C-alpha cells in the first residue's frame, strides 16, 4: 500500500511540474500534459466499463 501512495505522490508531482512548465511556455510540456490526461481518462474509462474480470478456473474464485 505504501508503494501505491508513493506512486500517486510522484505522479501528481510530475504532472504538476509539467503543468507549471506548460504555463511558463516550455513548448514540449503542452503535448505531454494532454497525453497524460488522455491516458488517465482511457484507463479510468476502461475500468469503469469493464472493471476486473472474474477469476478463471474451477471454483469460480470462491474460497473453499
C-alpha positions, 0 to 999 in steps of 0.5 A, spaced: 500 500 500 505 504 501 508 503 494 501 505 491 501 512 495 508 513 493 506 512 486 500 517 486 505 522 490 510 522 484 505 522 479 501 528 481 508 531 482 510 530 475 504 532 472 504 538 476 511 540 474 509 539 467 503 543 468 507 549 471 512 548 465 506 548 460 504 555 463 511 558 463 511 556 455 516 550 455 513 548 448 514 540 449 510 540 456 503 542 452 503 535 448 505 531 454 500 534 459 494 532 454 497 525 453 497 524 460 490 526 461 488 522 455 491 516 458 488 517 465 481 518 462 482 511 457 484 507 463 479 510 468 474 509 462 476 502 461 475 500 468 469 503 469 466 499 463 469 493 464 472 493 471 476 486 473 474 480 470 472 474 474 477 469 476 478 463 471 478 456 473 474 451 477 471 454 483 469 460 480 474 464 485 470 462 491 474 460 497 473 453 499 
